Structures are given as structure tokens and as C-alpha cells.
Amino acid sequence: MGALAAVLAAFAFVGLVDPNEPGHYPACPLLRLTGVYCPGCGGLRSAYAIAHGEPFTALGANALAVFGYLGFAVVWLRWFVVCARGRPAVGVAVPVVPLRVVHGWVIGAVVLGFTVIRNLPFGSFLTP
């Protein structure tokens, strides 16, 4: 419940303090120094759009972040339902330990691929 409260508080703060207005949040250091978009660039604008009920704007700002928000919501909801039924919550997100390693590699590959593609000319549709 604490994790959910923290996430909701963060979304509420970002929903109140517009990241599209200059001066509210620091600029991405990687973008500022190199001109390369990191996987998180546009994440605050994405969260702001989600907080205001604009999912397509959020996808345009950072599609990877939106899928991360959805992934967090699914894992948290699954965990909550299991705990509410009185079952132990161990291994709820990924039931088999070796699969956790595989999922980590898959997530890492997706993040790396997203980062590379959004910085290539044909991936400009992924830039914030």
C-alpha cells in the first residue's frame, strides 16, 4: 500500500506541476550534454498526460514509460488480489526464479532497443 501511495503522490505532484513549463524540473543531463534522448526523456510529460487523462499524448511523450506504468499497475494489482485472498505474496510477480533473470534481460533489451531506435532518424516518432 505504501508503494501505491508513493506512486499516486508522485503522479499527483507531476499532475499539478506542469513539466511542459520551463524551470519546474531539471533538464535531462544526457540530452543536455550529448543531444541523445535517454529512455526516460519525456517521462514526466508522459506522467503529466496520464494524470490529466490523455493516454495518446502520454504515448507520444514516452511510450516506454506508459507501458512501464501499465506494467506496474498490473503487477501491483495482481499482488494486491493475492494478498487480499490471504495467500502468501512470495513470487507473485514472477513465479519461477529463473524467469526473473530472463524477464530482466528482456526488459533491458527492450529499453536499450527503445533508446537506440528513438535516436535514429527513422525512430523520430518516438522522441518527445
Secondary structure per residue as TSV (DSSP state, phi and psi in degrees):
chain	resnum	aa	ss	phi	psi
A	1	M	-	360.0	-32.4
A	2	G	H	-65.4	-39.8
A	3	A	H	-64.5	-42.4
A	4	L	H	-63.4	-43.1
A	5	A	H	-61.7	-40.7
A	6	A	H	-65.7	-42.3
A	7	V	H	-65.4	-44.9
A	8	L	H	-63.4	-39.0
A	9	A	H	-65.0	-40.3
A	10	A	H	-64.5	-44.0
A	11	F	H	-64.8	-37.9
A	12	A	H	-63.9	-42.3
A	13	F	H	-63.7	-47.9
A	14	V	H	-64.6	-33.9
A	15	G	H	-66.5	-26.7
A	16	L	H	-90.1	-31.5
A	17	V	S	-110.2	101.8
A	18	D	-	-65.3	118.3
A	19	P	T	-73.5	-10.8
A	20	N	T	-77.4	-16.8
A	21	E	S	-85.9	126.9
A	22	P	T	-65.3	144.8
A	23	G	T	96.3	-10.5
A	24	H	S	-81.1	-35.8
A	25	Y	S	-131.4	152.2
A	26	P	-	-69.2	152.1
A	27	A	-	-74.6	156.5
A	28	C	-	-64.1	122.2
A	29	P	H	-64.1	-35.9
A	30	L	H	-66.1	-43.3
A	31	L	H	-65.7	-41.7
A	32	R	H	-65.0	-41.1
A	33	L	H	-83.8	-34.2
A	34	T	H	-118.3	-19.1
A	35	G	-	81.3	8.4
A	36	V	-	-98.4	132.5
A	37	Y	-	-78.1	127.1
A	38	C	-	-83.4	170.7
A	39	P	T	-65.6	-17.8
A	40	G	T	-94.2	-9.4
A	41	C	T	-59.1	126.9
A	42	G	T	90.9	-1.6
A	43	G	H	-65.0	-39.3
A	44	L	H	-68.3	-40.9
A	45	R	H	-64.1	-35.4
A	46	S	H	-64.3	-46.2
A	47	A	H	-63.1	-38.7
A	48	Y	H	-61.3	-43.9
A	49	A	H	-65.7	-40.6
A	50	I	H	-62.6	-43.0
A	51	A	H	-62.7	-25.9
A	52	H	T	-100.8	11.0
A	53	G	T	72.9	33.2
A	54	E	-	-119.4	77.9
A	55	P	H	-65.4	-33.4
A	56	F	H	-72.7	-34.6
A	57	T	H	-65.2	-39.5
A	58	A	H	-63.1	-42.4
A	59	L	H	-62.3	-36.5
A	60	G	H	-69.6	-30.0
A	61	A	H	-77.5	-45.9
A	62	N	-	-165.1	97.5
A	63	A	H	-64.2	-36.8
A	64	L	H	-63.3	-39.8
A	65	A	H	-63.8	-40.8
A	66	V	H	-61.7	-43.6
A	67	F	H	-67.5	-30.5
A	68	G	H	-66.4	-41.4
A	69	Y	H	-61.9	-44.4
A	70	L	H	-64.6	-41.4
A	71	G	H	-61.3	-44.2
A	72	F	H	-60.5	-44.1
A	73	A	H	-62.7	-41.9
A	74	V	H	-66.3	-47.3
A	75	V	H	-63.7	-43.5
A	76	W	H	-65.1	-43.6
A	77	L	H	-64.0	-41.0
A	78	R	H	-62.3	-44.6
A	79	W	H	-61.1	-44.6
A	80	F	H	-61.9	-44.1
A	81	V	H	-63.8	-43.4
A	82	V	H	-62.0	-44.6
A	83	C	H	-66.9	-38.2
A	84	A	H	-65.0	-28.3
A	85	R	T	-82.4	-3.8
A	86	G	T	85.2	15.7
A	87	R	-	-92.6	158.4
A	88	P	-	-68.3	142.5
A	89	A	-	-90.9	8.0
A	90	V	T	-68.7	128.6
A	91	G	T	71.5	23.2
A	92	V	-	-69.7	-44.5
A	93	A	S	-65.9	-48.8
A	94	V	-	-137.3	111.5
A	95	P	S	-69.2	-28.3
A	96	V	S	-111.0	127.8
A	97	V	H	-56.5	-47.6
A	98	P	H	-60.3	-28.5
A	99	L	H	-65.6	-29.0
A	100	R	H	-60.9	-40.2
A	101	V	H	-64.9	-45.2
A	102	V	H	-61.8	-45.1
A	103	H	H	-61.4	-39.1
A	104	G	H	-60.8	-43.4
A	105	W	H	-66.7	-39.4
A	106	V	H	-65.6	-45.6
A	107	I	H	-61.9	-43.9
A	108	G	H	-60.4	-41.6
A	109	A	H	-66.2	-39.4
A	110	V	H	-64.7	-45.1
A	111	V	H	-63.2	-44.0
A	112	L	H	-63.4	-45.8
A	113	G	H	-61.1	-43.3
A	114	F	H	-59.8	-43.4
A	115	T	H	-64.7	-45.2
A	116	V	H	-66.3	-48.1
A	117	I	H	-63.5	-39.9
A	118	R	H	-69.5	-15.6
A	119	N	T	-99.9	1.9
A	120	L	S	-97.8	155.5
A	121	P	G	-56.9	-39.2
A	122	F	G	-77.0	-9.0
A	123	G	G	-103.0	18.8
A	124	S	G	-62.9	-19.1
A	125	F	G	-68.6	-14.5
A	126	L	G	-93.8	-2.6
A	127	T	-	-81.7	149.0
A	128	P	-	-72.2	360.0
